[in-house]
Amino acid sequence: MKKVLISVLLSAFLLPVADAQTEQEINAAADALEQKVIDWRRHIHQNPELSNREYETSKYIERHLNSLGLEVKTGIAHTGVVAVLKGGKPGPVVALRADMDALPVKERVDLPFASKAVGEYLGKEVPVMHACGHDTHVAMLMGVAELLTGMKDELPGTVKFIFQPAEEGAPPGEEGGAELMVKEGVLKNPDVDVIFGLHISAGTDVGDINIRKKGIMAGSDDFKITIKGKQAHGSTPWDSIDPVVTASQIINSLQTIVSRHMPITRQASVVTVGTIEAGVRSNIIPETAEMTGTIRTLSTEDRERILGLVKKKATLVGESMGAEVDVKVPYSSSYPVTYNNPELTDQMMPTLMEVAGEDNVNIIPPITGAEDFSFYAREIPGVFFFIGGKPKGLPASEAAPHHTPDFYIDESGMKLGVKALSRLAIDYLNANSK
């Protein structure tokens, strides 16, 4: 939708956007930095690392931030990097965040800088790829850090740059990501007033910004269901309590949660089974089966209801089959809804409209994907938005989705991200400094 709400348009009178000279200075700096940002992105893309293992990525970022003369801290939430830029005048503290981790995906895109990397995930060697655009996020924030450092004397306040590991979730048994960064005090010393973050979108045209007030991305909880039955020869299934058949019945039952229990005309929710493991031979009915999956919700009420229904349905189906069922939900991760503070979103909307052009700022429905930026926005006012990374003219239906081997980003879209984050920081500091 190309029209912005009236309340947002009226907020243009509440927040003075950058003057013409500052705007020109930012645009010129972003133009001059564009090739650097592209080069940084390509290096990171070619050398991806999995969650909580971003050792070389962390060092790469640290070297750049140190070259700018910033106050740099490393080792936060394992591999996180945080830098502080103190402006030449007193004022509030703005945080800008980028995530660093890649995924266990094998790249199929024919690029000269395509990933050939491998890593270890759940005890197995896996290919590694930046299949969600985190490499672009890091490169853009490195560019913003350089741009704002060049304007240091003019800044009325402080900017904290947060390079965060493990947005995709820490390995089982480990802590990580935004939740651990918050726990380790990333929003303190100096205390952060507001935080801004972005995500590149492979399905959105270069030059566009997608945003909404309140809940923009779903809360996420994973689950694990373990079924214990009775092993038997495959030729005598009547001697077994079959955990595979039981798992099948549980999966069918879980699919009725959204379709038969949730008010889907009000807002979306998702229950997805992603893995099922059981057995070693075709002629042996195994003793156990195990399933994992994800739940996506857009409100606390929906979350509590679905978590309860997953436990109830899996347990009762198991009982009806004579099997023992253990349900862990959440299992290893739980993200809140990514919530855009309404007042801050309204306040900053004129900045985004000026940077991208009013017709290129779209108010979107909530997305059932999840983001651990939500942990920052739960503590302080935050705004999270999407920028386009799809080549113009390519139908959205032909753009490879995130988390897939063919995921592709048009690098020309990154300059808008550099401008948007820079302007959000500058305009907020100018509008809220004493």
C-alpha positions as CSV (number, residue, x, y, z in Angstrom):
1,M,0.0,0.0,0.0
2,K,1.5,3.3,-1.1
3,K,-0.5,5.7,1.1
4,V,0.7,6.6,4.5
5,L,-1.8,7.2,7.3
6,I,-2.9,10.7,8.0
7,S,-1.5,10.7,11.5
8,V,1.9,9.9,10.0
9,L,1.7,12.8,7.5
10,L,0.7,15.2,10.3
11,S,3.8,14.1,12.2
12,A,5.9,15.8,9.6
13,F,5.1,19.0,11.5
14,L,6.5,17.5,14.7
15,L,9.9,16.4,13.6
16,P,12.2,18.8,11.7
17,V,14.0,16.8,9.1
18,A,17.6,17.6,8.1
19,D,18.3,20.9,6.6
20,A,19.3,21.0,2.9
21,Q,23.0,21.3,3.6
22,T,23.0,18.3,6.0
23,E,20.9,16.3,3.5
24,Q,23.4,17.1,0.7
25,E,26.3,16.1,2.9
26,I,24.7,12.8,3.8
27,N,23.8,12.0,0.2
28,A,27.3,12.9,-1.0
29,A,28.9,10.8,1.7
30,A,26.6,7.8,1.0
31,D,27.5,8.1,-2.7
32,A,31.2,8.1,-1.9
33,L,30.9,5.1,0.4
34,E,28.8,3.0,-1.9
35,Q,31.6,1.0,-3.4
36,K,33.2,0.5,0.0
37,V,29.9,-0.9,1.3
38,I,29.6,-3.2,-1.7
39,D,33.2,-4.5,-1.2
40,W,32.6,-5.1,2.5
41,R,29.5,-7.0,1.8
42,R,31.2,-9.2,-0.8
43,H,34.0,-10.0,1.6
44,I,31.5,-11.0,4.4
45,H,29.4,-12.9,1.9
46,Q,32.3,-14.9,0.7
47,N,33.3,-15.7,4.3
48,P,30.1,-16.5,6.2
49,E,30.0,-17.8,9.7
50,L,27.2,-19.5,11.7
51,S,25.5,-18.2,14.9
52,N,27.8,-17.7,17.8
53,R,30.8,-18.6,15.6
54,E,31.3,-15.2,13.9
55,Y,34.9,-14.9,14.9
56,E,36.4,-13.6,11.7
57,T,33.4,-11.4,10.9
58,S,33.8,-9.9,14.4
59,K,37.5,-9.1,13.8
60,Y,36.7,-7.6,10.3
61,I,34.2,-5.2,11.9
62,E,36.5,-4.4,14.8
63,R,39.3,-3.4,12.5
64,H,37.1,-1.0,10.6
65,L,35.6,0.6,13.7
66,N,39.0,1.0,15.3
67,S,40.2,2.7,12.1
68,L,37.5,5.3,12.7
69,G,38.7,6.1,16.2
70,L,35.6,4.8,17.9
71,E,35.3,3.3,21.4
72,V,35.1,-0.4,20.5
73,K,34.1,-3.3,22.7
74,T,34.2,-6.9,21.6
75,G,33.2,-10.3,23.0
76,I,29.7,-9.2,23.9
77,A,27.3,-12.1,23.7
78,H,30.2,-14.3,22.5
79,T,31.2,-12.5,19.3
80,G,29.3,-9.2,19.3
81,V,31.0,-5.9,18.6
82,V,29.8,-2.5,19.9
83,A,31.2,0.9,19.1
84,V,30.3,4.3,20.6
85,L,30.5,7.6,18.7
86,K,30.3,10.6,21.0
87,G,29.1,13.7,19.1
88,G,30.5,17.2,19.6
89,K,27.4,18.3,21.5
90,P,25.4,16.8,24.4
91,G,22.2,15.0,23.6
92,P,20.4,11.7,23.6
93,V,21.8,8.2,22.7
94,V,20.6,6.4,19.6
95,A,21.5,2.8,18.9
96,L,21.7,1.3,15.4
97,R,21.9,-2.5,15.0
98,A,23.0,-5.0,12.4
99,D,23.1,-8.8,12.7
100,M,26.1,-10.9,11.6
101,D,25.3,-14.6,11.3
102,A,24.8,-16.8,8.3
103,L,22.9,-20.0,7.7
104,P,23.6,-23.7,7.0
105,V,22.6,-23.4,3.4
106,K,24.6,-24.3,0.2
107,E,24.7,-21.3,-2.2
108,R,23.6,-21.9,-5.8
109,V,23.8,-18.3,-7.0
110,D,26.5,-17.9,-9.7
111,L,28.5,-15.0,-8.2
112,P,32.3,-14.4,-8.2
113,F,32.1,-14.0,-4.5
114,A,29.8,-16.9,-3.8
115,S,30.3,-18.8,-0.6
116,K,32.3,-22.0,-0.5
117,A,32.5,-22.1,3.3
118,V,31.6,-25.0,5.5
119,G,30.9,-25.0,9.2
120,E,29.6,-27.3,11.9
121,Y,25.9,-27.4,12.9
122,L,24.4,-29.9,15.3
123,G,27.5,-32.0,15.1
124,K,27.5,-32.2,11.3
125,E,29.6,-30.5,8.6
126,V,27.3,-28.2,6.7
127,P,27.7,-25.6,3.9
128,V,27.4,-22.0,5.1
129,M,25.8,-19.1,3.2
130,H,24.5,-15.6,3.9
131,A,21.0,-16.6,2.8
132,C,19.2,-13.9,4.6
133,G,21.1,-10.7,3.9
134,H,22.9,-10.2,7.2
135,D,26.1,-9.6,5.2
136,T,24.4,-6.5,3.7
137,H,23.3,-5.3,7.2
138,V,26.8,-5.5,8.5
139,A,28.2,-3.7,5.5
140,M,25.6,-0.9,5.6
141,L,26.2,-0.3,9.3
142,M,29.9,-0.2,8.8
143,G,29.2,2.5,6.2
144,V,26.9,4.4,8.6
145,A,29.6,4.3,11.2
146,E,32.1,5.9,8.8
147,L,29.5,8.5,7.5
148,L,28.5,9.6,11.0
149,T,32.1,9.7,12.2
150,G,32.8,12.2,9.5
151,M,30.0,14.4,10.9
152,K,31.0,13.8,14.6
153,D,31.4,17.5,15.6
154,E,27.9,18.3,14.4
155,L,26.1,15.5,16.3
156,P,24.2,16.6,19.4
157,G,24.4,13.3,21.2
158,T,25.8,9.8,21.0
159,V,25.4,6.9,18.5
160,K,26.0,3.3,19.6
161,F,26.6,0.8,16.8
162,I,25.6,-2.7,17.6
163,F,26.9,-5.6,15.5
164,Q,25.0,-8.6,16.9
165,P,25.7,-12.4,16.5
166,A,23.2,-15.2,16.4
167,E,20.0,-13.5,15.2
168,E,19.0,-16.8,13.6
169,G,19.2,-18.4,17.0
170,A,22.0,-19.8,19.2
171,P,22.9,-23.5,18.8
172,P,20.9,-25.7,21.3
173,G,22.4,-25.4,24.8
174,E,23.9,-22.0,24.2
175,E,22.7,-18.5,24.9
176,G,23.1,-15.8,22.2
177,G,21.6,-13.1,20.0
178,A,19.9,-9.9,21.1
179,E,18.5,-11.5,24.3
180,L,22.0,-12.2,25.5
181,M,23.3,-8.8,24.4
182,V,20.5,-7.1,26.4
183,K,21.3,-9.3,29.4
184,E,25.0,-8.3,29.1
185,G,24.1,-4.6,29.1
186,V,24.4,-3.5,25.5
187,L,21.7,-0.9,26.1
188,K,23.5,0.6,29.1
189,N,26.6,2.7,29.6
190,P,25.7,4.9,27.9
191,D,22.0,4.3,28.4
192,V,20.2,4.1,25.0
193,D,17.1,6.2,24.4
194,V,15.9,4.6,21.1
195,I,17.0,2.0,18.7
196,F,16.7,1.6,14.9
197,G,17.2,-1.5,12.8
198,L,16.5,-2.7,9.2
199,H,16.3,-5.8,7.2
200,I,16.9,-6.1,3.5
201,S,14.2,-7.8,1.5
202,A,14.8,-9.9,-1.6
203,G,11.2,-9.6,-2.6
204,T,10.9,-5.8,-2.3
205,D,12.0,-3.4,-5.1
206,V,15.3,-1.6,-4.7
207,G,14.4,1.9,-3.4
208,D,11.4,0.9,-1.4
209,I,10.9,1.0,2.4
210,N,8.3,-1.2,4.1
211,I,7.2,-0.4,7.6
212,R,4.2,-0.5,10.0
213,K,3.4,0.7,13.5
214,K,3.1,-1.7,16.4
215,G,3.6,-5.4,15.6
216,I,5.6,-5.7,12.3
217,M,7.0,-9.2,12.8
218,A,5.7,-12.2,14.6
219,G,6.8,-13.7,17.9
220,S,8.4,-17.1,17.4
221,D,8.6,-20.2,19.6
222,D,10.1,-23.5,18.6
223,F,8.9,-26.8,19.9
224,K,10.2,-30.4,20.2
225,I,7.9,-33.4,20.5
226,T,9.3,-36.8,21.5
227,I,7.2,-39.9,21.1
228,K,8.0,-43.1,22.8
229,G,6.3,-46.3,21.6
230,K,7.1,-50.0,21.4
231,Q,9.5,-51.4,18.9
232,A,8.6,-54.4,16.7
233,H,9.3,-56.1,13.4
234,G,7.8,-54.3,10.5
235,S,6.0,-57.5,9.5
236,T,4.0,-57.6,12.8
237,P,2.9,-54.0,13.5
238,W,0.2,-55.3,15.9
239,D,3.1,-56.0,18.3
240,S,4.2,-52.4,18.3
241,I,3.1,-49.0,19.6
242,D,4.1,-47.2,16.4
243,P,5.7,-43.8,17.0
244,V,5.8,-43.0,13.3
245,V,2.1,-43.4,12.8
246,T,1.5,-41.5,16.1
247,A,3.7,-38.7,14.8
248,S,1.7,-38.5,11.6
249,Q,-1.5,-38.3,13.6
250,I,0.0,-35.5,15.8
251,I,1.1,-33.6,12.7
252,N,-2.4,-33.7,11.2
253,S,-3.9,-32.6,14.6
254,L,-1.5,-29.7,14.9
255,Q,-2.6,-28.4,11.5
256,T,-6.1,-27.9,12.8
257,I,-4.9,-25.4,15.4
258,V,-4.7,-22.4,13.1
259,S,-7.6,-23.6,10.8
260,R,-10.0,-24.5,13.5
261,H,-9.0,-22.6,16.7
262,M,-7.6,-19.2,15.7
263,P,-9.4,-16.1,14.4
264,I,-7.5,-15.9,11.1
265,T,-9.6,-13.0,9.8
266,R,-8.2,-10.9,12.7
267,Q,-4.5,-11.8,12.3
268,A,-2.3,-14.6,11.1
269,S,-0.6,-17.4,13.1
270,V,1.4,-20.4,12.0
271,V,2.2,-23.9,13.3
272,T,4.8,-25.7,11.2
273,V,6.5,-29.0,11.7
274,G,10.0,-28.7,10.2
275,T,11.7,-32.0,11.1
276,I,10.7,-35.6,11.9
277,E,13.3,-38.3,12.7
278,A,12.6,-41.9,13.4
279,G,13.9,-45.4,12.6
280,V,16.9,-46.9,10.9
281,R,15.5,-49.7,8.6
282,S,12.5,-50.2,6.5
283,N,11.5,-53.4,8.2
284,I,11.8,-52.1,11.8
285,I,9.1,-50.1,13.6
286,P,11.2,-47.9,15.9
287,E,10.7,-47.2,19.6
288,T,10.9,-43.4,19.3
289,A,10.2,-40.6,17.0
290,E,11.1,-36.9,17.3
291,M,9.6,-33.8,15.7
292,T,10.6,-30.1,15.9
293,G,8.8,-27.1,14.6
294,T,8.0,-23.4,14.9
295,I,5.0,-21.4,16.1
296,R,4.5,-17.8,14.9
297,T,2.0,-15.4,16.6
298,L,1.2,-11.7,16.5
299,S,0.0,-11.3,20.1
300,T,0.6,-12.5,23.6
301,E,-2.9,-14.0,23.7
302,D,-2.5,-15.9,20.5
303,R,0.9,-17.2,21.7
304,E,-0.5,-18.5,25.0
305,R,-3.4,-20.2,23.3
306,I,-1.4,-21.9,20.6
307,L,1.3,-23.1,23.0
308,G,-1.4,-24.7,25.1
309,L,-3.1,-26.3,22.2
310,V,0.2,-27.8,20.9
311,K,0.8,-29.5,24.2
312,K,-2.8,-30.6,24.6
313,K,-3.3,-32.1,21.1
314,A,0.1,-33.9,21.0
315,T,-0.4,-35.4,24.4
316,L,-4.0,-36.5,23.8
317,V,-3.2,-38.0,20.4
318,G,-0.3,-39.9,22.0
319,E,-2.5,-41.2,24.7
320,S,-5.1,-42.4,22.1
321,M,-2.3,-44.4,20.4
322,G,-0.9,-45.8,23.6
323,A,2.4,-43.8,23.3
324,E,4.2,-41.6,25.7
325,V,4.6,-38.0,24.4
326,D,6.8,-35.3,25.8
327,V,6.3,-31.8,24.5
328,K,8.8,-29.0,25.1
329,V,7.5,-25.6,24.0
330,P,9.3,-23.3,23.7
331,Y,12.2,-25.7,23.2
332,S,15.4,-23.7,22.5
333,S,14.3,-20.2,21.4
334,S,11.5,-17.8,22.0
335,Y,11.3,-14.3,20.4
336,P,8.7,-11.7,21.3
337,V,6.7,-9.8,18.7
338,T,8.9,-7.2,16.9
339,Y,7.0,-4.1,18.0
340,N,7.5,-0.7,16.4
341,N,6.8,2.0,19.0
342,P,3.8,4.0,17.5
343,E,5.0,7.4,18.7
344,L,8.6,6.9,17.5
345,T,7.4,5.5,14.2
346,D,5.2,8.5,13.6
347,Q,8.0,10.8,14.6
348,M,10.5,9.3,12.2
349,M,8.2,8.6,9.3
350,P,9.0,12.1,7.7
351,T,12.6,11.1,7.6
352,L,12.0,7.9,5.8
353,M,9.7,9.5,3.4
354,E,12.2,12.2,2.6
355,V,15.1,9.7,2.2
356,A,13.2,7.2,0.0
357,G,10.5,9.4,-1.5
358,E,6.9,9.4,-0.2
359,D,5.7,7.1,-2.9
360,N,8.3,4.5,-2.0
361,V,7.4,4.1,1.7
362,N,4.8,1.4,2.1
363,I,2.6,0.5,5.1
364,I,2.5,-3.3,5.1
365,P,0.6,-6.0,7.0
366,P,2.4,-7.8,9.7
367,I,4.9,-10.5,8.7
368,T,4.9,-14.0,10.2
369,G,8.7,-14.1,10.1
370,A,10.4,-13.3,13.4
371,E,13.3,-11.1,14.4
372,D,15.2,-10.9,17.7
373,F,15.4,-7.1,17.3
374,S,12.3,-7.6,19.4
375,F,14.4,-8.0,22.5
376,Y,15.8,-4.5,22.2
377,A,12.3,-3.0,21.3
378,R,10.9,-4.7,24.4
379,E,13.3,-2.6,26.6
380,I,13.3,0.7,24.8
381,P,11.3,2.4,22.0
382,G,12.4,0.9,18.7
383,V,11.7,1.1,14.9
384,F,12.4,-1.8,12.5
385,F,11.8,-1.6,8.8
386,F,12.6,-3.3,5.5
387,I,14.5,-2.0,2.5
388,G,14.3,-3.3,-1.0
389,G,16.9,-5.6,-2.4
390,K,15.1,-7.0,-5.5
391,P,16.1,-5.8,-9.0
392,K,13.4,-3.5,-10.4
393,G,11.5,-5.2,-13.1
394,L,11.9,-8.7,-11.7
395,P,8.5,-10.0,-10.7
396,A,8.3,-10.7,-6.9
397,S,7.2,-14.2,-7.7
398,E,10.6,-14.9,-9.4
399,A,12.7,-13.6,-6.5
400,A,14.2,-16.4,-4.5
401,P,13.0,-16.4,-0.8
402,H,15.2,-15.8,2.1
403,H,16.9,-18.9,3.7
404,T,17.1,-20.6,0.2
405,P,20.1,-21.5,-1.9
406,D,19.1,-19.1,-4.7
407,F,18.7,-16.1,-2.4
408,Y,20.0,-13.0,-4.2
409,I,20.3,-9.3,-3.3
410,D,20.7,-6.3,-5.7
411,E,23.6,-4.4,-4.1
412,S,22.4,-1.1,-5.4
413,G,19.7,-1.2,-2.7
414,M,22.2,-0.9,0.2
415,K,22.9,2.8,-0.3
416,L,19.3,3.6,0.7
417,G,19.9,1.6,3.9
418,V,23.0,3.7,4.7
419,K,21.1,6.9,4.1
420,A,18.1,5.8,6.1
421,L,20.0,4.7,9.2
422,S,22.2,7.8,9.1
423,R,19.3,10.2,8.7
424,L,17.2,8.4,11.4
425,A,20.1,8.9,13.9
426,I,20.8,12.5,12.9
427,D,17.2,13.6,12.8
428,Y,16.3,12.0,16.1
429,L,19.4,13.6,17.8
430,N,18.6,17.0,16.4
431,A,14.9,16.8,17.3
432,N,15.4,15.5,20.9
433,S,18.6,17.3,22.0
434,K,18.2,20.0,24.6
